[in-house]
Amino acid sequence: MFDLSWLDLVILVLASFRLTHLLVFDEITTFLRDPFLSVTYEVDSAGQVVRNTHFKGSGLRQWIGKLLSCHWCVGIWCGVVIVGLFLYVPAAYPVLLILAIAGAAAVIETKMYSG
């Protein structure tokens, strides 16, 4: 099959996490989501910020909007892309490493500000 070290696995997991977050949540990729969905935020009675997603259109357009709003769904496809790049495009390894470093930084930053 193929030889996967623990370090490679960690890099793939973090790269997949970061790419998923980039596609589903980050401001920089709103242009990808805008044709399919809109997101608004409001504060509920408990003071928590609630994310409201409104899907545009119907059929395929709505389905893509639902896909792009679900980090679980996008995460599967990001995992497929990341593993495919790792296995079949060795030149993409630096990109995977950058995504992994950004993913690790996001986890650390989240931990620092949440607790």
N, C-alpha and C positions, 0 to 999 in steps of 0.2 A: 504494500500500500504506500504509505508515505511516513517519513519520520518527523514527528512533531515533538519538540521539546516543551518543557513547562514554560520557559520564557516565551516561546512562540505562541503558546496557548494564551498566556496573559496578554500579549500584544494583540492577538486577534480579538479577544474578549473586549479589551478596552477600546480598540479601534471600532468595533461594531457598536459598542455603547455610544461612543462619541458621534459616529456617523448617524445613528438613529436619532439622537438628540438634536443634531444639526438639522435633519430633515423635518422633524416633527415640531420642534419648539423654537429654534433660534430665529432671531429677527432677520438675519442675513439671508435666510432662505424663504422668506414670506412670498417672494415673487413666484416660487414654485407652487405654493399652497393657494395663493389668491384666486386663481381661476376655479378652484374646486371648493373652497370653504372660507369662512370668515370666523375670526375668533374675537370675542369680547371678554373683558374681565370686570367683575363687580365684587363688592365686598358684601358678604352676607351678614345676618344679624349677630353672628358670633365673632365678627371681625376677620373672618377668613376670606381670602381671595378665591373666588370661584371662576373657573375658566368655562365659558359658554361657547360651544362650537355650532355654527349654522352652516349646513351643507347647501351648495348651490346646484341648481339644475336637478336633473333626474337621470336615471339609467346609469350609463358608464361614468358620466361626470360626477354624479353623487357618490357612486361606488369608490372612485378614486379619492374623493374628499373624505369619505369614511376611512379609507386605508391610510391616508396621510395624517389623519387625526389620532391614529392608534399606535402608540409606541410599541406595543406587543407585535402588531402586524408588520409595521415597518422594520422592526428589529429582526424578524425572520429573514426578510429580503436583504437587509444590510448584512446579516451574517452570511448569506449565500454569496453576496458580492465580495465580501472581505475574504472568505475562504477561497473563492475562485481566483481572486487576485493573488493571494498567497501561493496557491498551487500552480497557477498557469502563467502568471506575469511577474517573474522575479524582480523586474525593474520597478514594480509598484511598492516594494518593501519599504522604501523611505516614506512614502505616503502613509502606509499603514503604521509605521513607527510614529510619525507626526500625529496622526489621529489618536494613537494609544497614549502618547504623552499628554495631549490635550484632554483626553478622557480621564487620565489619572489626576491631572490638575483640577478638573471639574469635581471629581469625587472628593479630593482634599479640600477644595474651597467650600463645597457644600457642607462637609463635616465641620469645618471651622466656624461657619456662620449659623449652623443649626444647633450647636451645642456648646 
